[in-house]
Amino acid sequence: MADKNKTRDVAHDFSALSLTPDNFHAFYTKFINLRFPMQVAHVLELRYLINHAADKYKEPALTSDYRQFLDSLEGALTSFSVDNPRHRERLLRILSMLRDVHYTHSVDSRNAEEQLRQAMAENRAERDRSVRYGLFFILAGITFCLFWVGMENPHWAIKWLPVAYGCFAWRYFHKLPGLDANMGRLTADLNEVLRRRVRSLNWKTLIHKLALVLGYKRVPGIEVFHVDSDTEHHGNSRVYH
């Protein structure tokens, strides 16, 4: 039980996070997977993180697209029974902020993906060149070795050219392990970028959990937080989504 409670405390701890495009994946994943009840300290911490980011947020111009987005959210808030005008206005601001943070996160993620794929393509091209040139100098060296064997009194240049070509071949083949290691790093970075990308937002779950965490909505049977740890071990310790 102690290990389970410790795991849940870590999952609910937002103290190390900031609501920025770079940290959006970590915030969104933790928030969307919140399980109630939470500790009071974690609820207050999360409220501060959300409200602080919302206070700093500058709303975009009221374009037709943005107006349509707000209208759709208004309908969603009505369906979730968030009726207090102040709460509705605040939630709209928070949701608009999350939309903009997610948009920037998506753009940054795709830019990073394009840069990594370009670097991988350049790495592959460099590897192909190294293999091609390495093979060329090996074949050239073998050719001059055959000339050397077939001559009775070969010129000194014929003797040294295979050595020079061998050095060139070694130089190109010597680059391959480094290129392969770099490709491994680039692949790992690309996988991490793709893993951290939040492709779309679950608006229904976002609105539901935001309203609960911020205290804008009460649902019978759901405790958002418990006051002390003893509560977890009694009848009110049920976990809700």
N, C-alpha and C positions, 0 to 999 in steps of 0.2 A: 504493500500500500504506500509505503514511504517513497519508493522508487517511482511509482506511478504519479504521486503528487509532485515530486521533484520535476518529472518530465513535463507535466502540465504547467508548472510554474515557469519553466524555461520557455515553453511555447507561448505563454501569455506575457512574457517580458519584452516590452518594446523600448526599454531604456537605451539600448545601443543603436536604435534605428532613427533615421530621419526620413521625412516624407519628400524625397527627391527622386528624379528620374533614375539616378544610378542605384538607389536603394529600393526602387518601387517593387521589384520582384519579391524581395524579402518581406517588405511590409504587407503587400497584397496577399502573399501566400499565408503568412501568419494570421492576418486579419480574417481572411475568408474561411480559415479552418478553426476559428475561435470556438471553444466549447465552454458553455456556462454550467455552473457559476464560476466567476473569477474572484481573485482576491481584490479587496477594495483598492489597495495600493496600485495594482496593475490597471484597474479601471480608470483611476485618476490619472495615472501615467499616460494611458492611451488617449484619454480625453484631452489632456494637455497637448500631446503630439498633434492630434487632429486639429484642435482649435487654434493652436499656434500657427500651423501651416495655413489654415483658412484665413486667419487674420492678415497674414502677409500676402495672400493671393490677390492679384489684380485681375478682375474679371475682364474678358475680352469685349470688344465692341458687339453690340446687339445686332448681329447679322441675321439673315433669315434662317441660316443653318443653326445658329446658336439659339434663336428663338424657338425653332422646332424642337431642338434638344430639350430646352427648358419646359416646353409644353408637354413633352412625353414624360418628363420627370414629375411634373405636376400631377399628371394622371396616375403615375405609379404611387406617389405619396398619398393620394386620395384612397387608392386601393389598399394601402397599408394603414389607413386610419390615422395618419399624422395630420391632425386637424388644427393644432395651434399655429396661428399665422407666423409667429416668431420662429417656431421650430421648423416650419416649412421653409421659410426664407433662409435660415441657417443651413438646413440640409441641402437646399438647392446650391448654395455657395460651396459647400463641402464637396458635393457630387461633381459640380462643375470643375472644381480644383483637381479632383481625382482624374477627371476626363482629360484635362490638359497635361497633368503629370504623366498619365499613361501615354498620351500622344507623343510627348517628347521622349519618353522611354522607348517607344516603338521606333521612332526615327533614329535615335542614338543606336539602338540595337541593330537596325538594318544597315546603318552606316558602318558599324563595327564589323558586321558580317561581310559586307562588300569589301572592306579593306583586308580582312583576313583571307577571303577567297582570292583576291588579287595577289596577295603575298604568296599564297599557296600555288597559284598559277605560275608566278615568277620563279618560285622554288623548283617546280617541276621542269620548267624550261631550262633553268640553270643546270639541273641534274642531267637532263637529256644532252645538253651541250657538253658537259663534262665527260659523260660516257662516250659520246660520239668522238670528241677530240682525243680522248684517251685511247680508244680503239684505233683511230687513225694513226697516232704516233707509234703504237705497238706494231701495226702493219708496216708502217714506213721503216721502222727499225729492223723488222724481220727481212724486209726487201733488201736493205743495204747489207744485212748479214749474208744474204745469199750472194749478192754481188761480190762481197769480200771473199767468200769461199770459192767463187768461180774465177777469181783473178789470181794470176801468178805473183804479181807484185803490186798489190792495191795501194792507192794513194792514202796518205795518213788520214785524209778527211773521210774516206770510206770507213776507216776503222773507228773514228770518233763519232760519226753521225749516229750509229745505233745506240751509243751511250747517251748522246744528247736527246735522242728521241725517247729513250727509256725514261730519262729524267722528266721530260715533258709529260709522258703518259702517267708516271707516278704522281706528278703534281695534280693532274686532273682527277685521277682516281682517289687521291688522298682527300679531295674535297667532299666525296660522297657521304662518308659517315656524318660529317657536320651538317650537310644538307638534309640527310634523313632525320637527324636529331631535331633540326629546326622544323621540319615538316611535322614531326610528332608534337612539338610544342604548339604549332599553329593549329593543328587538328584539335588538340585539347582545348585551346582557347576558343575555337569556333564552337565546339560542343558545349562549352560553358555559356557562351553568348546565346546559343539556341535554347539551352536549358533555362536560362534566366529570363527569357522573353515571355512577357505576359501578352498573349495574342489577342485576348478579348476580355472584357470585364463582365462579371456576373452581377448585373445591376440589381436583380431581385434580392440576392443574398447580401450585397453591399448595403442596400437601403434597409433591409431587415435588421442587420447587425449594427449598423450605424445608429439607427433609431433606438435600439436596445441599449447600446453602450453609452450613448449620450443622454439617455433618460427621457427621450422624446416619446417613448411608446412602452406600454406594459402589456405583457401577454400572460394570461392566467396560466399558472403552472411552471413558468420559467423564472428562475432566480438569476439575475445578471451577476450578482456578486454575493459573497458570504462575508460576514463580519470577522469571524475568527476561524482558525484551522479546525476547531472542534466540530464546527458545523458540517464539515466534509464527512465526518464519521457517523452522522446520524441520519434521520429520515429525510432531511433536506439536501442530501448529497447527490441527488440525481444529476446527471449530465444531460444538457440539452443542446441542440444545434440551432 
